Amino acid sequence: SSRWKALSSDQSGDEIRHREAAAIFATHGPADAITTVLASRAVGSGVEANPIVRRLLEASEPATAIVMCGCVAVAAIAWPTAADAIDAPPIAAIVVAAIGATVAATNFMVAL
C-alpha cells in the first residue's frame, strides 16, 4: 500500500488516484484537444509540433479531438496503477496536470 494514500483521512487512496487521473485527462485530453483545434484554425495546422496531430488536423478536426482524447484516456486509465507501482507522490499528478494546463493555455493564446 502506498504511503501517499494516507494523505487524506476522508478519501481512500483509490479515490485520490482516480481524481489525479481525472485531472490529467481533463488537461491533456479535452482542454488540449479543443485548444489545439482552435490554434490550428487561427494559424494553420503547419505550426503543430506533433506530426501525427498535424496530419490529423489536416484530415479532420473532430477526428483530431477524438484521437487526442482517446490516447489520453488510455494514459489516465493507467495512471492509478502506474502511480502506485512507483509510489508516486500526489505532486507528480499535479505536475503532469499542470503541464497539460500550460499547453492548453498556450494553445489558447495562439488562438487569440
C-alpha angles and dihedrals in degrees: 000000000000118000088218092063091073094064095099122045094198098047129060119233090248091054091051092050091048090052089050090051091049091053091049091048094047095051100037095034121041097006093051094039096051094045091045089057091046092049090048090053090052101046107009132260092270092083094056107116096209108076093205093052089044091056091045091052090052090051103041137338094212091049089050092055093044094049093045092050092044093054092047090047090059091051092046092050089052093046100088093050095041094046091049091047091060094031090239115192118236090254088070091065091044090054093047091049091045090054089053091049090050091051091049091048091050091049089050091052089051089050092055 
